[in-house]
Amino acid sequence: MSTEQNSQNHCDHDDERRSHHSEKVKKNLVTRLNKIEGQIRGIKALIEKDTYCDDVITQISATQSALNSVGKLLLEGHLRTCVVERIQEGDEEIIDELLITVQRLMKK
């Protein structure tokens, strides 16, 4: 892995934990989140207009699906970079952290 790729995908795990997504990945995530934000505003408007409940629930389901998709993308990046790196460094505590993270995602 080149130094540039490493700086864009490396997750710090010292005092200040941060991920370093490439600009392309970050832009993709922000675009998806902007769409989700719009969907939330749309749901609010549907409720304010007394839209039929089933139609609102359908929009909520679509929004939850979109948010889950963002979570899956983040998890995939985390696995491919941060988790692999920490395991290679001999830090097995990352497995416990990962299991908790997956449990949180699956609760939804």
N, C-alpha and C positions, 0 to 999 in steps of 0.2 A: 504494500500500500504506500502510495506516495505521501510525502509530508503534508501536501495540501489536502489530500483526501482524509488523512488522519486528523488534521485540525478541524475538518468540517464534520467528521462523524464521531469523534472521540467524546466520551462522556466523562467529565471530571467526577471523581468520587472522594475527593478530599474534603476540606472544610466547606467549600461552596460547590454543591453539585449542580452541573449544568450540562445540557446536551448541546451539541454543535452540529445542527443540521445544515446541509448544503443550502445555498440560496434557492435552488430549484425545489427542494423538499419543503423548505419553509414557506415558499410562495404557494405551493400546492396545498399545504395545510391551512394557511391563512385564507386562501380562496374558498376552500371547503367550509371553514368556520364562518366566513362572511355569508355564505349561502344558508347555513344553518341559522345564523342570526336573523336573516330575512324570513326564513320559515317560522321562527318563533314569533316575529312581529306579525306575520300572517295569521298564525293561530290566535294570537291575542285579538286581532281584528275580527276574526270569525266569531269569537266568543262575544265580543262587543256588539256584533250584528245579529246575535241570537241564531247563528247558523245551526242547522240540524246536527245533533250530537255525533252521529255516526260519521259525518263528514269531517268534523273536528278531530275525532279519534283517528281517522285515516291520516290526516295531516300530522298528528302527533307521532303516529307509527313511522311515517316516512322520515320525520325529523330524528327520531331515536335511531333509526337505521343509519342515517347519514352521520350521526355522532359516533355510533359504534364503528363505522368505517374509519373515521379519524383515529379512534382509539386503536384499531387494528394496525393502521399504518405506523402509528407511534410505537406500538409494541414490537412490530417487525423490525423497525430501525433500532430499537433498544436491544433486541436480541442479537442482531447482526453486528452491533458495534460494542456498546457498553458491556453487555453480558459476556460476550466472547472475550473481550479484552480483559475483563476482571478475572475470568476463569483462567486465562492464559497467565495472568499475574499470580495465580494461586489463591485468589480470594473466593472461597467457596460460599461466603455469606451471601453473595449475590443470588444464589439459588433460593434461599429463604425469602429474600426481597422479591424475587421474580414470582414465586408461588403466591405471595400475598397480593401482588399486582394482578396476577391472572384471576385470583379469587374475586377481587374487586370488580374486574371487568365482567366476570361471569354472573355476578349478582344481578346485573341489570336485565 
